[in-house]
Amino acid sequence: MSNLVETGENAGLDVTPITPSRSYEKRTIIASSFGALLEWYDLYIYAALTATFAELFFPPGNEVAATLASLAIFGAAFILRPIGALVFGYFGDRYGRKRTFLATIWLMGVATVGIGLLPTYSQIGLLAPVLLVTLRLAQGLALGGEVGGAATYLTENAAPGRRGLATSWLQTTATIGLLLSIVVVTVVRLSMDSASFSAWGWRIPFVLSVILLAVSVYLRRGLSESPVFARMKSKGQVSDNPITASLSNGRNVRNMFILLFSVASGVGVLYGVGHFYSAYFLANTLKVEPTTANILMSCALILATPFYVLFGWLSDKIGRKWIMVSACLLAAVTTQPVFKALTHFANPVLERFQSENAIVVEGSDCSFRLFSPALTPCDKARNFLNGLGVTYAFKETPAGSPVSVEVAGSRINGFDPAAIKGAMKQAGWPEAADLSQVNRPVVVLLLWYLVVLLTMVYGPIVSFMVELFPAHLRYTSLSLPFHIGSGWFGGMLPFVLTSINASYGSIYAGLWYPVIILLVSFIVGALFIRETRQNSID
């Protein structure tokens, strides 16, 4: 028995909008969500192994530069997402939703397994990071098509008045995918020694994605084409060139810009802060032991995941707009205090050291280099302090002056890493967080709060985007601004934020980047977004 009056290629005569059955709606939720879970898991494995890739795929000699390069490659996948949005958006609006978002799974799966099979820098030199970038770009291309495809397909199969709820299940996969990547990486780490993990164990999480790929392809192959696309095709309303049509319609372009500069960019930085940078900050800046940091982050993710569904459901009842823009405002106001609170509750000794002791670098030959090794003694001193995750001040001195580092009144002339670290330890600097002083419940609460802010936007955003654009241009029109906003603003956030911190010598300076974007998102959203929950999607 058919689930729809019109399915796939057989739609022809009866073009009356018919709501899919509840059982078929559940099938679409499971198939769409499981495929999205695969893509998010594949993308997040790299994030969980950023430090490992920095060690294995880049030239030795500059730890900060290698970390920044690794974060930049993580962001590279997000940079290509708008291109994927255009390519797959074109095919999705022209030839159908189902075929297109099935293709994105194959591309993501093959690229991910490929990363797990790559030789390292010690084996093939600079070709290693080149190949890594290539496969990361393929992942970004796939994700650029996946989000718009799954969002459009699932919303077009949802009953009116239930779109926010139905699509919110899809949104949980981003957090579940991140959680799954953390769990898999942690289990693999704990099952072997660190030398074995660095040698070959890091490859296991990538290769395991073959299992998720097989299940995802099986589930999606059993779906029918979207009923909205089937009706469009039967009426001859399919666009000949969705890209040109999307960009030549004034009202459509206006809505694309509103989406870009409001909730798309807002959700991007919320993602970057809540999912990535918070975990990075906890483990790398606050020096919380990695397994403990992963457990704390996992607890926060588990506790926050139901809120995607809650806010999706709530948006069906009271509207989508103010739930989303309120989250942007709350995040803009509280991001800096939350990260300072993380320092207080996760590493109080570091907080006390920073508040009681000044660190000053004085020199005349300092320049900030993102990817090249530190060359001068001043560069090396600042690079060393950045790697230790401490805040310091820099004082320019007359040309030719030697570098010096002052720690709590103790001056070290020249670049002497052992002497700098010794002076810091004597002043009370903790080389690692004391786990007995980590206030685990409060740290989880703070991490949970950051993720809940994300759920307030991400839960309703899919139904909002689909309702914002006409059916014949929908896949392309929503995908492009969403991936520019979430991909460029959010995907590059860990790299940009860490770079700003390194440039200013402060562990908090970079947090102004998401704060400014979130303020813009709130203002644009509050002024220009119109409520969409009552809009027809046919």
Beta strands, then each sheet from edge to edge (+ up, - down):
strand 1: 359-363
strand 2: 393-396
strand 3: 404-407
strand 4: 410-413
sheet 1: 2+ 1+ 3- 4+
end
